[in-house]
Amino acid sequence: MRKLNRRSVMKLGASAAVMAPAIIGRAPVASAQDAFKDESLIVVSWSGNHELNFREAVIKPFNEKYGTKAETVGGWDQMVAQIVAAPADNPPFDLTIADEYTTAAGLAEKLFLETDRSKIKGLDAVFPWFDDLRGDARKYGIPFGGGSLWMLTAKSTGFKPDSWKNFWDEKLRGKTTMDAAAFYWDLCIPAILSDKMPGIDEVFQKPADMEPLFLELEKLKMAKWYKDGAELSNLMLQDEAQVAMMYSSDAYGFMKDHGSEFEAAIPTEGTASYTNWFMKVRGTKHGELADLFMNYLLEKETQQSFLNVATDFMARSDLEVPAHWPNYPKSNDDMNRMFKLFSLEGWTIFGPNWDVLDARMKETISRTTQG
């Protein structure tokens, strides 16, 4: 069987970030900057704005520091399939970002390598929240941070992004939008507002028991259900929609360009979230460099650099609050209060019901769309 070229599986990205952690096996820390010179490393981040920010704030300075040829490439939900399709000893990339869905799917296929935590510095500064909700999966990889749902409102409406209840305000009827593709996040919004179960636990039930969530969404009249970030931006900028559910990975860039007309924030009720762990792929030929990179991801300077250009939350608890996010979480209590994780356990319940729930959501989209 002909081996696949690892760079033929995904499009190439660019460079990687700073500081020398004490984990190198081939060389002492003092000479770590030369130990990996010209060695390549392919790291998957999320696509879109996340990849652009990751390339500039993380990958580029890493290469400048160590003389490496690290690259970042964007992914979304295809990483597990790509690893499975490639030869076991020649994976398409060395490290991949992984939310709870990607983590569960990858571990089921035995695609990720365990991490020797004794060789990882910076874990003592990580919010306990990350490990507390990870279970046995915390043995694999390291937590970089996480993403969440934000609320976006047009200033012209007089509404602020302070409550998910605003979606159901009659004054905004026909002027709201949510994601047509990742419908599980839409369901989290009425789940957060429901007081029947903690957090977003209403989403982790049998389809029949989730019917109240669909019925709440069907009380809305959407301008349109968007398919991607570009369509969401167009809907808001053209005033077809005035209130939206937006992903944190897109919020910073949108507000940087259009903050004079819009406001974005995590509502007071809290929000649904996922975590961004970086996992080492089995079969990688760059294991020691991957270890160095994972250490680097947890360094304070690296975390701060990414936070300064993002609205994702980070793993470390000792970062400076960025100007664009005044109520950034500073304690583990803040993390528990603000972020309701779509957990690994949640996916084990939600996943098997995907087809039924997807079909039900298509009915909701049809019933709530304008025109």
C-alpha positions as CSV (number, residue, x, y, z in Angstrom):
1,M,0.0,0.0,0.0
2,R,1.4,3.4,-1.0
3,K,2.0,5.7,2.0
4,L,0.2,9.0,1.9
5,N,2.3,12.1,2.1
6,R,1.3,13.7,5.4
7,R,1.1,17.1,3.7
8,S,-1.3,15.9,1.0
9,V,-4.0,15.2,3.6
10,M,-4.5,18.8,4.7
11,K,-3.6,22.2,3.3
12,L,-0.5,23.7,4.7
13,G,-0.4,26.5,7.2
14,A,2.5,28.6,8.6
15,S,4.7,29.0,11.7
16,A,4.6,28.5,15.9
17,A,5.5,30.4,19.6
18,V,8.1,31.1,22.7
19,M,9.9,30.0,25.9
20,A,11.8,26.8,26.6
21,P,10.1,24.3,29.0
22,A,12.3,21.7,30.7
23,I,11.0,18.5,29.0
24,I,13.4,17.9,26.1
25,G,14.8,14.4,26.0
26,R,17.4,14.8,23.3
27,A,19.0,18.0,24.7
28,P,19.3,19.9,28.0
29,V,17.1,23.0,28.3
30,A,20.0,25.3,27.7
31,S,20.4,24.0,24.2
32,A,16.8,23.4,23.4
33,Q,16.7,26.3,21.0
34,D,19.0,24.4,18.7
35,A,17.8,20.9,19.3
36,F,14.8,21.1,17.0
37,K,16.2,23.5,14.4
38,D,14.5,23.0,11.0
39,E,12.3,20.1,12.3
40,S,8.7,20.2,11.1
41,L,5.5,19.9,13.1
42,I,2.0,20.0,11.8
43,V,-0.6,21.3,14.3
44,V,-4.3,21.4,13.7
45,S,-6.3,24.4,15.1
46,W,-9.9,25.3,14.4
47,S,-10.5,26.9,11.0
48,G,-11.3,30.5,10.3
49,N,-10.4,33.3,12.7
50,H,-9.1,30.8,15.3
51,E,-6.5,29.5,12.8
52,L,-5.4,33.0,11.8
53,N,-5.0,34.0,15.4
54,F,-3.3,30.8,16.4
55,R,-0.8,31.1,13.5
56,E,0.2,34.7,14.4
57,A,0.1,34.6,18.2
58,V,1.3,31.0,18.8
59,I,2.9,29.3,15.8
60,K,5.0,32.2,14.4
61,P,6.8,33.1,17.6
62,F,7.4,29.4,18.4
63,N,9.3,29.1,15.1
64,E,11.2,32.3,15.7
65,K,12.3,31.0,19.1
66,Y,13.3,27.4,18.2
67,G,14.1,27.7,14.5
68,T,11.5,25.0,13.8
69,K,9.2,24.6,10.8
70,A,5.9,24.2,12.6
71,E,2.8,24.8,10.7
72,T,-0.8,25.2,11.6
73,V,-3.7,23.9,9.4
74,G,-7.4,24.4,10.0
75,G,-9.9,21.7,10.8
76,W,-13.4,21.4,12.1
77,D,-14.8,17.9,12.6
78,Q,-12.8,15.9,10.1
79,M,-9.6,15.3,12.1
80,V,-10.5,11.8,13.4
81,A,-11.5,10.6,9.9
82,Q,-8.3,11.9,8.5
83,I,-6.1,10.1,11.1
84,V,-8.0,6.9,10.6
85,A,-7.6,7.1,6.8
86,A,-3.9,7.6,6.9
87,P,-1.3,4.8,7.7
88,A,-0.9,4.3,11.5
89,D,2.9,5.2,11.3
90,N,2.4,8.2,9.1
91,P,-0.4,10.4,10.4
92,P,-1.5,13.5,8.5
93,F,-0.5,15.8,11.5
94,D,1.3,15.5,14.8
95,L,-1.0,17.4,17.2
96,T,-4.6,18.3,16.9
97,I,-7.0,20.5,18.8
98,A,-9.9,18.6,20.2
99,D,-13.1,19.5,21.8
100,E,-15.2,17.0,23.7
101,Y,-16.7,15.5,20.5
102,T,-13.3,15.1,18.8
103,T,-11.8,13.8,22.0
104,A,-14.4,11.1,22.4
105,A,-14.3,10.0,18.8
106,G,-10.5,9.9,18.8
107,L,-10.1,8.0,22.0
108,A,-12.6,5.4,20.8
109,E,-10.3,4.8,17.8
110,K,-7.2,4.9,20.0
111,L,-5.7,7.7,18.0
112,F,-4.2,9.8,20.8
113,L,-1.1,9.2,23.0
114,E,-1.1,9.6,26.7
115,T,0.7,12.6,28.1
116,D,3.4,12.3,30.8
117,R,2.2,15.1,33.0
118,S,5.4,15.1,35.0
119,K,7.1,16.5,32.0
120,I,4.5,19.3,31.5
121,K,5.1,22.6,33.2
122,G,2.2,25.1,33.8
123,L,-0.4,22.6,34.8
124,D,-0.4,24.0,38.3
125,A,-1.6,27.3,36.9
126,V,-4.6,25.8,35.0
127,F,-8.1,26.3,36.3
128,P,-9.1,23.0,38.1
129,W,-12.4,23.3,36.1
130,F,-10.7,21.7,33.0
131,D,-9.6,18.5,34.8
132,D,-12.7,18.3,37.0
133,L,-14.9,17.9,33.9
134,R,-12.6,15.7,31.9
135,G,-12.6,12.4,33.7
136,D,-10.1,9.8,32.5
137,A,-9.6,11.7,29.2
138,R,-7.4,14.2,31.1
139,K,-4.6,11.7,30.7
140,Y,-4.4,12.7,27.0
141,G,-3.1,16.0,25.9
142,I,-3.1,19.4,27.6
143,P,-5.9,22.1,28.0
144,F,-5.2,25.2,26.0
145,G,-8.5,27.0,26.6
146,G,-12.0,26.8,25.3
147,G,-14.8,28.4,23.3
148,S,-18.4,29.3,24.0
149,L,-21.5,30.9,22.7
150,W,-21.8,34.7,22.8
151,M,-24.7,36.9,22.2
152,L,-24.5,39.7,19.5
153,T,-26.8,42.7,19.4
154,A,-27.1,45.7,17.2
155,K,-26.9,48.9,19.2
156,S,-29.7,50.4,17.2
157,T,-32.2,48.0,18.9
158,G,-31.6,49.3,22.4
159,F,-31.0,45.7,23.5
160,K,-27.8,44.7,25.1
161,P,-26.3,41.1,25.0
162,D,-27.1,40.6,28.6
163,S,-29.7,37.9,28.5
164,W,-30.6,35.0,26.2
165,K,-34.3,35.9,26.9
166,N,-33.9,38.7,24.5
167,F,-34.3,36.3,21.6
168,W,-37.9,35.8,22.6
169,D,-38.7,39.5,23.0
170,E,-41.6,40.5,20.7
171,K,-39.8,43.7,19.6
172,L,-37.1,41.5,18.0
173,R,-39.4,39.1,16.3
174,G,-38.2,38.3,12.8
175,K,-34.8,39.9,13.6
176,T,-32.9,37.0,15.2
177,T,-30.5,34.4,13.9
178,M,-28.9,31.2,15.1
179,D,-26.7,28.4,13.5
180,A,-28.5,26.1,11.1
181,A,-25.6,23.6,11.0
182,A,-24.5,23.0,14.6
183,F,-28.0,22.7,16.0
184,Y,-26.9,21.2,19.3
185,W,-25.6,24.7,20.3
186,D,-29.0,26.2,19.5
187,L,-30.6,23.8,21.8
188,C,-28.3,24.8,24.6
189,I,-29.9,28.3,24.7
190,P,-33.4,27.3,25.9
191,A,-31.7,24.7,28.1
192,I,-29.7,27.4,29.9
193,L,-32.9,29.4,30.4
194,S,-34.8,26.3,31.7
195,D,-34.7,25.8,35.5
196,K,-35.8,22.1,35.3
197,M,-32.3,20.8,35.2
198,P,-28.8,22.2,36.0
199,G,-26.7,23.8,33.3
200,I,-27.5,22.4,29.9
201,D,-28.5,19.0,31.1
202,E,-31.8,19.3,29.3
203,V,-29.9,18.6,26.1
204,F,-28.6,15.3,27.4
205,Q,-31.9,13.4,27.4
206,K,-33.9,11.1,25.1
207,P,-35.3,12.9,22.0
208,A,-38.9,12.8,23.4
209,D,-37.7,14.5,26.6
210,M,-36.0,17.2,24.6
211,E,-39.2,18.3,22.9
212,P,-39.7,21.3,25.1
213,L,-36.4,22.8,23.8
214,F,-37.5,22.5,20.2
215,L,-40.9,24.1,21.1
216,E,-39.1,27.0,22.8
217,L,-37.1,27.6,19.6
218,E,-40.3,27.4,17.5
219,K,-41.6,30.4,19.4
220,L,-39.0,32.4,17.5
221,K,-39.4,33.9,14.1
222,M,-35.9,34.0,12.5
223,A,-34.7,36.4,9.9
224,K,-32.7,33.4,8.7
225,W,-30.7,30.5,10.2
226,Y,-27.1,31.2,9.1
227,K,-24.8,28.4,7.7
228,D,-21.4,30.0,8.6
229,G,-19.7,33.0,10.0
230,A,-19.7,34.9,6.8
231,E,-23.4,34.6,6.4
232,L,-23.9,35.6,10.0
233,S,-21.9,38.8,9.4
234,N,-23.8,39.6,6.2
235,L,-27.2,39.2,8.0
236,M,-26.1,41.6,10.8
237,L,-24.4,44.2,8.6
238,Q,-27.3,44.3,6.2
239,D,-29.7,44.7,9.1
240,E,-31.7,41.5,8.2
241,A,-30.9,40.3,11.7
242,Q,-30.2,42.4,14.8
243,V,-29.6,39.7,17.5
244,A,-27.5,36.6,17.0
245,M,-25.9,33.6,18.7
246,M,-22.2,33.9,17.8
247,Y,-19.2,31.7,18.5
248,S,-16.5,33.1,20.6
249,S,-13.9,32.3,17.9
250,D,-15.7,34.9,15.7
251,A,-16.7,37.5,18.3
252,Y,-13.3,39.3,18.7
253,G,-12.7,39.8,14.9
254,F,-16.3,41.0,14.3
255,M,-16.3,43.4,17.2
256,K,-12.8,44.7,16.2
257,D,-14.3,45.7,12.8
258,H,-17.8,46.6,13.8
259,G,-17.8,47.5,17.5
260,S,-19.2,50.9,16.8
261,E,-22.5,49.4,15.7
262,F,-22.7,46.2,17.7
263,E,-22.2,44.7,21.2
264,A,-21.2,41.1,22.1
265,A,-20.9,39.4,25.4
266,I,-21.7,36.3,27.4
267,P,-25.2,36.8,28.9
268,T,-25.7,36.9,32.6
269,E,-27.3,33.4,32.6
270,G,-23.9,31.9,31.5
271,T,-23.3,30.1,28.2
272,A,-22.7,26.7,26.7
273,S,-19.0,25.8,26.1
274,Y,-16.4,23.4,24.8
275,T,-12.8,23.0,25.7
276,N,-9.7,23.1,23.4
277,W,-7.2,20.4,24.3
278,F,-4.2,19.6,22.2
279,M,-3.7,15.9,21.7
280,K,-0.6,14.1,20.4
281,V,-1.4,11.8,17.4
282,R,-0.3,8.2,17.5
283,G,2.4,7.4,15.0
284,T,3.9,10.9,15.0
285,K,7.6,11.0,14.2
286,H,8.0,14.3,16.0
287,G,7.0,13.3,19.6
288,E,9.6,15.3,21.5
289,L,9.0,18.4,19.5
290,A,5.2,17.9,20.1
291,D,6.0,17.7,23.9
292,L,7.9,20.9,23.7
293,F,5.1,22.6,21.9
294,M,2.5,21.4,24.4
295,N,4.6,22.8,27.2
296,Y,4.8,26.0,25.2
297,L,1.0,26.2,24.9
298,L,0.7,26.4,28.7
299,E,3.3,29.1,29.2
300,K,1.9,32.3,30.5
301,E,3.3,34.4,27.7
302,T,1.8,32.1,25.0
303,Q,-1.6,32.1,26.7
304,Q,-1.7,35.8,27.2
305,S,-0.6,36.4,23.6
306,F,-3.6,34.4,22.2
307,L,-6.1,35.8,24.7
308,N,-5.1,39.4,23.6
309,V,-6.5,38.6,20.1
310,A,-9.4,36.3,21.0
311,T,-12.6,35.9,22.9
312,D,-11.9,32.3,23.8
313,F,-11.1,31.6,27.4
314,M,-7.7,30.3,28.3
315,A,-6.5,27.5,30.6
316,R,-4.3,29.5,32.9
317,S,-5.9,31.3,35.8
318,D,-3.2,34.0,36.2
319,L,-3.7,36.0,33.0
320,E,-4.3,39.8,32.7
321,V,-7.9,40.7,31.8
322,P,-8.0,41.9,28.2
323,A,-9.6,45.3,27.4
324,H,-12.1,43.7,25.1
325,W,-13.4,41.3,27.7
326,P,-13.9,43.2,31.0
327,N,-15.7,40.3,32.8
328,Y,-13.2,37.7,31.8
329,P,-13.2,34.7,34.3
330,K,-10.6,35.1,37.0
331,S,-11.4,32.2,39.4
332,N,-12.6,28.7,39.2
333,D,-15.9,29.8,40.6
334,D,-16.2,32.2,37.7
335,M,-15.5,29.3,35.3
336,N,-18.3,27.1,36.9
337,R,-20.7,30.0,36.9
338,M,-20.1,31.2,33.3
339,F,-19.5,28.0,31.3
340,K,-21.8,25.0,30.9
341,L,-19.7,22.4,29.2
342,F,-21.1,20.2,26.5
343,S,-19.3,17.3,28.1
344,L,-17.8,14.0,27.1
345,E,-20.6,12.3,29.0
346,G,-23.1,14.6,27.2
347,W,-21.9,13.5,23.8
348,T,-22.3,9.8,24.7
349,I,-26.0,10.5,25.2
350,F,-26.5,13.0,22.4
351,G,-24.5,11.3,19.7
352,P,-26.6,8.1,19.3
353,N,-29.7,10.3,18.8
354,W,-28.1,12.6,16.2
355,D,-30.2,11.5,13.2
356,V,-33.5,11.8,15.1
357,L,-32.6,15.2,16.6
358,D,-31.2,16.5,13.3
359,A,-34.5,15.6,11.5
360,R,-36.4,17.3,14.3
361,M,-34.3,20.4,14.1
362,K,-35.0,20.7,10.3
363,E,-38.7,20.9,11.2
364,T,-38.0,23.7,13.6
365,I,-35.9,25.6,11.1
366,S,-38.7,25.3,8.5
367,R,-41.3,26.5,11.0
368,T,-39.4,29.5,12.2
369,T,-37.8,30.9,9.1
370,Q,-39.1,34.2,7.7
371,G,-40.7,34.3,4.3
